[in-house]
Amino acid sequence: MRKLVIIPTYNERENIAAMLDTVLSLAEPFDLLVIDDGSPDGTAAIVRERQKDFPDRLHLLERAGKQGLGTAYLTGFRWGLEHGYDAICEMDCDFSHDPNDLERLYRALTSGSDVAVGSRYVAGGKTVNWPLSRRMISYFGSLYVRAVTWLPVHDATAGFVCYSRRALETIDLEAVRMKGYGFQIEMKYSAWRLGLKLCEVPIVFTERREGVSKMSGGIFGEALWGVLKLPFRKIRATRLKSGF
């Protein structure tokens, strides 16, 4: 099975080289697609340089300006499907997600799940170096999502997720509306409403050590109000093309 990891970047010069080395050296082989939104700090230049060492496994898409986390992942999903990948994963560049957990998420797909969520809020999962205020916002945000939508996922805002090809071909990617972190909720909700099998894999989430967080009030507000609309949305499947 061909496996792809999508990593959106904006000003991740401090982290990108180490992240590339870590993902591309995993025992379970994953290819990597970096989607950079015009980072002025030279993030994309570092990726281009490393492509010389991994010409067949490391890919780069450069976009003009910050266009949103959700649009980056949607672009990556389409690229991955067009290039024949069977499992497509998403993760952050700042090592808040441990790249070694990619293998565990992928195994969950091969065990029968359509969507494997790296979860902070199931047994065995936790957060490290987060201030209490951030933990409260994240934890109660997931409770809010479950209360409004009945989505049976404890970590609805998780951004460390692996999708099977079947899942991404079932979800109508053109209909996804939220662009910030609400995108993560909408994707999981759509998968669940379409009858896809979701599972949560416990992970340890560690606050970034290098660089600056991209969280903002606008991103939070989009998720807050967008969730209220989800139960009233018509979620339709696209035509299935494959079985995995």
N, C-alpha and C positions, 0 to 999 in steps of 0.2 A: 504494500500500500504506500502510495506517495503522500508525504506529509509536508505541510507548509505552515510556517509561523509568520504572522503579520505583526509588525511593530511600527506603529505611527511615531514620528519624531518631530519635535520642535525644540531646538536648542538643547540637544542632548550630547554635546561634545564630550562631557566628562564621563559619560556612561557607554556610549555606542560601541567603541572598540572592544571593551571587555565583554559586552553583551554578545556581540557577534562571535567572538572567540568561544564563549561558553556554549551558546546554542549549537554552533557548528562542530563542536567537539563532543557532543553527547553520544553515548554508545548507540542509542536509537537515532538513526539519521533523520534530521529535519532540514528541509530547505528553508530559506529565510527571505521574506520580502519586507524591505524597509520603505515606508511611505513618508517622505519628508515634506513638510509644508513650508518650504523656503526658509529654513533655519539660517539666520544671519551669522551664527557662530561657526559655520563650516561643518556641521554634522554630515551633510550629504557628501562632502569631499572626502571625509574619512571612509565612508561606505564605498565610494568609487575606488579608492585606493585598495581596500580590502578585497574588492571584486577580482583583482588580479590573482589572488590566492585561491579564490573559490568561484571561478567563472560560471560553473554550472549550478551552483547551489545558493549563491547570494545575488539577490535582485534588488533593484532600486527604482522607485517611481518618485519623481520630483514634481511637486505642485506649487503653484504660485500663491503664496500667502496662506494664512491659517484659515482652513475651510471647515474645521470641526472634526472631532474624534469619530463621530458616526459616519461621516462621508468618507473618511480615510478607510475605515474598516469595510464599508460597502464597496469601495473601489477595489480593495484587496480581495474581498470575497469573489467578486466578478473575475478578477484576474486569475485567482486560484482555480476557479471552475473552468475557465477558458483554457488553462494550461494543464488540465487533467489531474488535479490533486484529489485524493480520496478523503483526506482529513485536513481541515484548515483551522488553525489555532490563532488566538489573539492574546497579546500580553503587552505589558508596559516595558519601557526601555530602562527604567531606573532601578531595577533589581528589587522592587517591592514584591514582584513575583519571582520566585526561584525557578530558573530555567530547568533545573533538574526535575521539577514536578511535571514538565511537559510529558514525560514518559508515562506517568501515572494517569494523566488525563487521557492520553491516547489509548492506554489499556482499557479504560472505561468504555471507549467507543468500540473497541474490538470485542468487548464483553456484552454488547447489545444495546448500548445507549446511543441516542442520536446527538445529544448535547451533553457534554461533561463540563460542569461548572466548578472551578477552583474556589472552594467556599471557606470563608473565615468563621462562619457561624454554625457549623455542625461539629459534632464530637471530633476532637483532634485538630480542629482549626483554631487559629488565633491571630491577633495583630500584635506587632512589636514596635515599640518606640512611637506609638501614636499618642497624642495628648488626649485626655479624657473627653474633651469637647468633640474631637473628631470621631472618636469611637462611638460616642452617643449619637451623633448625627448619622453615621453610617448604619449602626445597628437598628436604631428606631426608624430610619428611612426604609430599611428592608421590612420591618414590621408594618409600616404604613402601606407599602406596596402589597403585602400579603392581605392586609385587611380590606383594601379597596378592590383588588383584582382576584383574590383567592388563589393566586399563583403559588403552587406548592414548592417554593424554593426559598431557603432561609437567607441566602445572600443574593438578593435580586439585583443589586448594583455591581456585582462582581465583574471585573474586566479581564479575568484570566479564564478563558473558555475555549474548548475545542468543539468544533462542529463537524459532523460527518458530511460528506458530499450530499447524501440524501436529504439532510436537514436543510442545507442551503439551497438545494434545488426545490424544496417544498415551500419554504418561506418566500413570499413575494418581496424581494429586496427593493423593488421599485416603490412599494407601498410604505416602507419604513419612513417615518416622519421626523422623529427626534434625532438631533444631531450631536448633542453633548453626551453626558453620562446617562441621560434618560434613554439613549439608544440601547444601552445594555439591558435595561428593563424591558424595553419594547421587543427586542429580539427573543428574550426568554419567554415572554408572555405569548408572542406569536407562535413560537415552537410548541408551547404547551397547548394553546387553543387548537392547533392543527393536529394534535394527537401524537406528536413526537415524544420519544422517551427521554426525559431529562434525569440526570443524576448529579449529586454533589460529592466532590472529592475534597477532603479536608486539606487545607494548605495553611502555611504560616505566612502572613503578609507583613513585610518589614518596611517601615517608612523609608523613603529615599534618603541616601546620605549625600548625594551629589546632585547639583542642579536645583531647579525651582519647580514646585508643584504647579500644575495647569488648572487646578480647581478654581472656580469663580462663582460669584453670586448668580450670574445669569445662567450658568450650567445647572446650578441647584434649582433655580426657579423653573426652568424648563421641565425638569424631571418631576417637580412637585405638581405642577398643573397638568402635565402630559399624562401622568398616571391616572388622574381623575377621568380622563377621556377614554382610556383604553377599554373599559368594559362595554362601551357603546360603539366600539369600532367593529366593522365586519372584517374578519380575518379570513382571507381566501388563500388556498394553496395554489401554487403554480404546478405545471405538469411535471410529474416525476420522470427523471431520465435514467436513474441508476438505483441500485439496491443498497449500497453501503452508506 
